[in-house]
Amino acid sequence: MDKYFLYSQEGCEFCDDLKKVLDENSIRYKIKDVVRNRVEWEKVRMSQKIKYTPVFVIANADRRDVRYLYLRDVQFMKVPIVHLNIIVN
């Protein structure tokens, strides 16, 4: 079963926009604030070579699979939510 996480931070407009899209479409996720989870965020940031939030994570323990979506580089507000549902379902 997939679990969803969102690396986010206060004052991040992109993060707030993505939360709104996820919430409006009843996609359940856990927020991981990058300030409160600094050590974990640094590991993700370094391993994935990313600099910015938001980062949406899809983790599946059964498959031992973790996928990272760097949503700041994607104009997700211009992409129909059906595309996001394809990604997370």
TIRO-2110 file (N, C-alpha, C; in Angstrom, 1 decimal):
// TIRO-2110
0.8, -1.2, 0.0, N, 1, A
0.0, 0.0, 0.0, CA, 1, A
0.9, 1.2, 0.0, C, 1, A
0.5, 2.2, -0.8, N, 2, A
1.3, 3.4, -0.9, CA, 2, A
0.9, 4.4, 0.3, C, 2, A
2.0, 5.1, 0.7, N, 3, A
1.8, 6.1, 1.7, CA, 3, A
2.4, 7.4, 1.1, C, 3, A
1.8, 8.5, 1.4, N, 4, A
2.2, 9.8, 0.7, CA, 4, A
2.7, 10.7, 1.8, C, 4, A
3.8, 11.4, 1.5, N, 5, A
4.4, 12.4, 2.3, CA, 5, A
4.6, 13.7, 1.5, C, 5, A
4.6, 14.8, 2.2, N, 6, A
4.9, 16.1, 1.5, CA, 6, A
5.9, 16.8, 2.3, C, 6, A
7.1, 17.0, 1.8, N, 7, A
8.1, 17.8, 2.4, CA, 7, A
7.7, 19.3, 2.1, C, 7, A
7.5, 20.1, 3.1, N, 8, A
7.0, 21.4, 3.0, CA, 8, A
7.6, 22.3, 4.0, C, 8, A
7.4, 23.6, 3.8, N, 9, A
7.9, 24.6, 4.8, CA, 9, A
6.9, 25.8, 4.8, C, 9, A
7.0, 26.5, 6.0, N, 10, A
6.2, 27.7, 6.2, CA, 10, A
6.6, 28.7, 5.1, C, 10, A
5.6, 29.5, 4.6, N, 11, A
5.9, 30.5, 3.7, CA, 11, A
6.2, 30.1, 2.3, C, 11, A
6.0, 28.8, 2.0, N, 12, A
6.3, 28.3, 0.6, CA, 12, A
5.0, 28.3, -0.1, C, 12, A
4.9, 29.2, -1.1, N, 13, A
3.6, 29.4, -1.9, CA, 13, A
3.3, 28.1, -2.7, C, 13, A
4.4, 27.5, -3.2, N, 14, A
4.2, 26.3, -4.0, CA, 14, A
3.6, 25.1, -3.1, C, 14, A
4.2, 25.1, -1.9, N, 15, A
3.7, 24.1, -0.9, CA, 15, A
2.2, 24.3, -0.6, C, 15, A
1.8, 25.5, -0.3, N, 16, A
0.4, 25.8, 0.0, CA, 16, A
-0.5, 25.5, -1.2, C, 16, A
-0.1, 25.8, -2.4, N, 17, A
-0.9, 25.5, -3.6, CA, 17, A
-1.0, 24.0, -3.7, C, 17, A
0.0, 23.2, -3.5, N, 18, A
-0.1, 21.8, -3.7, CA, 18, A
-1.0, 21.2, -2.6, C, 18, A
-0.8, 21.6, -1.3, N, 19, A
-1.7, 21.1, -0.2, CA, 19, A
-3.1, 21.4, -0.6, C, 19, A
-3.4, 22.5, -1.2, N, 20, A
-4.8, 22.8, -1.5, CA, 20, A
-5.3, 21.8, -2.6, C, 20, A
-4.5, 21.5, -3.6, N, 21, A
-4.9, 20.6, -4.6, CA, 21, A
-5.1, 19.2, -4.0, C, 21, A
-4.2, 18.7, -3.2, N, 22, A
-4.3, 17.4, -2.6, CA, 22, A
-5.5, 17.3, -1.7, C, 22, A
-5.8, 18.4, -0.9, N, 23, A
-6.9, 18.4, 0.0, CA, 23, A
-8.2, 18.4, -0.7, C, 23, A
-8.3, 19.2, -1.8, N, 24, A
-9.5, 19.3, -2.6, CA, 24, A
-9.9, 18.0, -3.3, C, 24, A
-8.9, 17.1, -3.5, N, 25, A
-9.1, 15.8, -4.1, CA, 25, A
-9.0, 14.7, -3.2, C, 25, A
-9.1, 15.0, -1.9, N, 26, A
-9.1, 13.9, -0.8, CA, 26, A
-8.0, 13.0, -0.9, C, 26, A
-6.8, 13.5, -1.2, N, 27, A
-5.6, 12.6, -1.2, CA, 27, A
-4.9, 12.8, 0.1, C, 27, A
-4.9, 11.7, 0.9, N, 28, A
-4.3, 11.7, 2.2, CA, 28, A
-2.8, 11.7, 2.2, C, 28, A
-2.2, 12.5, 3.0, N, 29, A
-0.7, 12.6, 3.0, CA, 29, A
-0.3, 13.1, 4.4, C, 29, A
1.0, 12.9, 4.7, N, 30, A
1.5, 13.4, 6.0, CA, 30, A
2.5, 14.5, 5.6, C, 30, A
2.4, 15.6, 6.3, N, 31, A
3.3, 16.8, 6.1, CA, 31, A
4.5, 16.6, 6.9, C, 31, A
5.7, 16.8, 6.2, N, 32, A
7.0, 16.7, 6.9, CA, 32, A
7.6, 18.1, 6.7, C, 32, A
7.5, 18.9, 7.8, N, 33, A
8.1, 20.2, 7.7, CA, 33, A
9.6, 20.1, 7.7, C, 33, A
10.2, 20.8, 6.7, N, 34, A
11.7, 20.6, 6.6, CA, 34, A
12.5, 21.2, 7.7, C, 34, A
11.9, 22.2, 8.4, N, 35, A
12.6, 22.8, 9.6, CA, 35, A
12.6, 21.8, 10.7, C, 35, A
11.4, 21.2, 11.0, N, 36, A
11.3, 20.3, 12.1, CA, 36, A
11.9, 18.9, 11.8, C, 36, A
12.1, 18.6, 10.6, N, 37, A
12.7, 17.3, 10.2, CA, 37, A
14.0, 17.6, 9.4, C, 37, A
14.8, 18.5, 9.9, N, 38, A
15.9, 19.0, 9.2, CA, 38, A
16.9, 17.8, 8.7, C, 38, A
17.2, 16.9, 9.6, N, 39, A
18.2, 15.8, 9.3, CA, 39, A
17.6, 14.9, 8.2, C, 39, A
16.4, 14.6, 8.4, N, 40, A
15.7, 13.7, 7.3, CA, 40, A
15.7, 14.5, 6.0, C, 40, A
15.3, 15.7, 6.0, N, 41, A
15.2, 16.5, 4.8, CA, 41, A
16.6, 16.6, 4.1, C, 41, A
17.6, 16.8, 4.9, N, 42, A
18.9, 17.0, 4.3, CA, 42, A
19.4, 15.7, 3.6, C, 42, A
19.0, 14.5, 4.2, N, 43, A
19.3, 13.2, 3.6, CA, 43, A
18.6, 13.1, 2.2, C, 43, A
17.3, 13.5, 2.2, N, 44, A
16.5, 13.4, 1.0, CA, 44, A
17.0, 14.4, 0.0, C, 44, A
17.3, 15.6, 0.4, N, 45, A
17.8, 16.7, -0.5, CA, 45, A
19.1, 16.3, -1.1, C, 45, A
20.0, 15.7, -0.3, N, 46, A
21.3, 15.3, -0.9, CA, 46, A
21.2, 14.1, -1.8, C, 46, A
20.4, 13.1, -1.4, N, 47, A
20.3, 11.9, -2.2, CA, 47, A
19.6, 12.1, -3.5, C, 47, A
18.7, 13.1, -3.5, N, 48, A
17.9, 13.3, -4.7, CA, 48, A
18.4, 14.5, -5.5, C, 48, A
19.4, 15.2, -4.9, N, 49, A
19.9, 16.4, -5.6, CA, 49, A
18.9, 17.5, -5.9, C, 49, A
18.1, 17.8, -4.8, N, 50, A
17.1, 18.8, -5.0, CA, 50, A
17.4, 20.0, -4.0, C, 50, A
16.8, 21.1, -4.3, N, 51, A
17.1, 22.3, -3.4, CA, 51, A
15.8, 22.8, -2.8, C, 51, A
14.6, 22.6, -3.4, N, 52, A
13.4, 23.3, -3.0, CA, 52, A
12.3, 22.4, -2.6, C, 52, A
11.4, 23.0, -1.9, N, 53, A
10.1, 22.3, -1.6, CA, 53, A
9.1, 22.9, -2.5, C, 53, A
7.9, 22.2, -2.7, N, 54, A
7.5, 21.0, -2.1, CA, 54, A
8.1, 19.8, -2.8, C, 54, A
8.2, 18.7, -2.1, N, 55, A
8.6, 17.4, -2.6, CA, 55, A
7.5, 16.4, -2.2, C, 55, A
6.9, 15.8, -3.1, N, 56, A
5.8, 14.8, -2.8, CA, 56, A
6.5, 13.4, -2.9, C, 56, A
6.3, 12.6, -1.9, N, 57, A
6.9, 11.3, -1.8, CA, 57, A
5.8, 10.2, -1.8, C, 57, A
6.1, 9.2, -2.6, N, 58, A
5.2, 8.0, -2.6, CA, 58, A
6.0, 6.9, -2.2, C, 58, A
5.7, 6.3, -1.0, N, 59, A
6.4, 5.2, -0.5, CA, 59, A
5.6, 3.9, -0.4, C, 59, A
6.1, 2.8, -0.8, N, 60, A
5.4, 1.6, -0.8, CA, 60, A
6.3, 0.5, -0.1, C, 60, A
5.9, 0.2, 1.1, N, 61, A
6.8, -0.8, 1.9, CA, 61, A
6.7, -2.2, 1.3, C, 61, A
5.6, -2.6, 0.7, N, 62, A
5.5, -3.9, 0.0, CA, 62, A
6.5, -4.1, -1.1, C, 62, A
6.6, -3.0, -1.9, N, 63, A
7.6, -3.1, -3.1, CA, 63, A
8.9, -2.6, -2.7, C, 63, A
9.1, -2.0, -1.5, N, 64, A
10.3, -1.4, -1.1, CA, 64, A
10.7, -0.3, -2.1, C, 64, A
9.7, 0.5, -2.4, N, 65, A
9.9, 1.5, -3.5, CA, 65, A
9.6, 2.9, -2.9, C, 65, A
10.4, 3.8, -3.3, N, 66, A
10.1, 5.2, -2.9, CA, 66, A
10.3, 6.1, -4.1, C, 66, A
9.3, 6.9, -4.4, N, 67, A
9.4, 7.8, -5.6, CA, 67, A
9.3, 9.2, -5.1, C, 67, A
10.1, 10.1, -5.6, N, 68, A
10.1, 11.5, -5.3, CA, 68, A
9.6, 12.3, -6.5, C, 68, A
8.6, 13.2, -6.2, N, 69, A
8.1, 14.1, -7.3, CA, 69, A
8.5, 15.5, -6.9, C, 69, A
9.2, 16.2, -7.7, N, 70, A
9.7, 17.5, -7.4, CA, 70, A
8.7, 18.5, -8.0, C, 70, A
7.8, 18.9, -7.3, N, 71, A
6.6, 19.6, -7.8, CA, 71, A
6.9, 21.0, -8.1, C, 71, A
7.9, 21.6, -7.6, N, 72, A
8.2, 23.0, -7.8, CA, 72, A
8.6, 23.2, -9.3, C, 72, A
9.1, 22.2, -9.9, N, 73, A
9.5, 22.3, -11.3, CA, 73, A
8.3, 22.0, -12.2, C, 73, A
7.2, 21.6, -11.7, N, 74, A
6.0, 21.3, -12.5, CA, 74, A
5.0, 22.3, -12.2, C, 74, A
4.3, 22.8, -13.2, N, 75, A
3.2, 23.7, -13.0, CA, 75, A
2.0, 22.9, -12.7, C, 75, A
1.9, 22.3, -11.5, N, 76, A
0.9, 21.4, -11.1, CA, 76, A
-0.5, 22.0, -11.1, C, 76, A
-0.6, 23.3, -11.0, N, 77, A
-1.9, 24.0, -11.0, CA, 77, A
-2.5, 24.0, -12.4, C, 77, A
-1.6, 23.9, -13.4, N, 78, A
-2.0, 23.9, -14.8, CA, 78, A
-2.3, 22.5, -15.3, C, 78, A
-1.9, 21.4, -14.5, N, 79, A
-2.1, 20.1, -14.9, CA, 79, A
-3.4, 19.5, -14.3, C, 79, A
-4.3, 18.9, -15.1, N, 80, A
-5.5, 18.4, -14.6, CA, 80, A
-5.3, 17.4, -13.4, C, 80, A
-6.1, 17.5, -12.4, N, 81, A
-5.9, 16.6, -11.2, CA, 81, A
-5.9, 15.1, -11.6, C, 81, A
-6.5, 14.8, -12.7, N, 82, A
-6.5, 13.4, -13.1, CA, 82, A
-5.1, 12.9, -13.4, C, 82, A
-4.2, 13.8, -13.9, N, 83, A
-2.8, 13.4, -14.0, CA, 83, A
-2.1, 13.1, -12.7, C, 83, A
-2.4, 14.0, -11.7, N, 84, A
-1.9, 13.7, -10.4, CA, 84, A
-2.4, 12.4, -9.8, C, 84, A
-3.7, 12.1, -10.0, N, 85, A
-4.3, 10.9, -9.5, CA, 85, A
-3.6, 9.7, -10.2, C, 85, A
-3.2, 9.8, -11.5, N, 86, A
-2.5, 8.7, -12.1, CA, 86, A
-1.2, 8.5, -11.4, C, 86, A
-0.5, 9.6, -11.1, N, 87, A
0.8, 9.4, -10.4, CA, 87, A
0.6, 8.8, -9.1, C, 87, A
-0.4, 9.2, -8.3, N, 88, A
-0.5, 8.6, -6.9, CA, 88, A
-1.3, 7.4, -6.8, C, 88, A
-2.0, 7.0, -7.8, N, 89, A
-2.8, 5.8, -7.7, CA, 89, A
-2.2, 4.6, -8.4, C, 89, A
END
